[in-house]
Amino acid sequence: MANDLTLRIVIVDESDVRAAILEEGLKDAGFEKVLRITGRHNLLERIYAIDPDVILIDLEDPSRDTIEQMFQVSREVKRPVAMFVDQTDSKTIEDAIDAGVASYVVDGLRKDRVKPILETTISRFRAFARLKTELEEAKTQLEERKTVDRAKMLLMKMKGIDEEAAYHLLRRTAMNEKKRIVDIAQSIITAAELLR
């Protein structure tokens, strides 16, 4: 994606001069599908309508409300976002990272820096997305394991069997019914709660 010159890139900028710097830097790098959004009215809807691959946000002297709105864009659209600002503080940087901004560039709006920043933004976004996916998978596996363990405990108590026998019973039932063990385990837990 980082070297794909057909990327659809949106620039969110109210300053003609500053937007021109980003546009020139992108055009010099060979990117042709560059659109600019001015004004913040219905910003999320306008971005969704364009469905960009990357979003570049330029804020010359942002107010707290403007920054929060841009962070909302970053959280909602699930796309690589680079934010250019002239001045900042550590709290705003932290908030930007929490909001999912992949690149937060302070006082660095120069035409020759646009392409490397764009590539870094895309790479960081992908890396964070991979980590987030891995974390979600790990959480799911942990929850499924807890469900299976709970069902085993119920079977052990109800049937007077040991843990290994309870697991084999779950596994055999799952195979016979062509379901996942966790689904059978959840059914056992649900049934046990109904029969209390």
HELIX and SHEET records of a PDB file:
HELIX    1   1 ASP A   16  ASP A   28  1                                  13    
HELIX    2   2 LEU A   43  ILE A   50  1                                   8    
HELIX    3   3 ARG A   64  VAL A   77  1                                  14    
HELIX    4   4 SER A   90  ASP A   98  1                                   9    
HELIX    5   5 LYS A  111  ARG A  113  5                                   3    
HELIX    6   6 VAL A  114  LYS A  159  1                                  46    
HELIX    7   7 GLU A  163  GLU A  177  1                                  15    
HELIX    8   8 ILE A  181  LEU A  194  1                                  14    
SHEET    1   A 5 VAL A  34  ILE A  37  0                                        
SHEET    2   A 5 ILE A   9  VAL A  12  1                                        
SHEET    3   A 5 VAL A  54  LEU A  59  1                                        
SHEET    4   A 5 VAL A  81  VAL A  85  1                                        
SHEET    5   A 5 SER A 103  VAL A 106  1                                        
END                                                                             
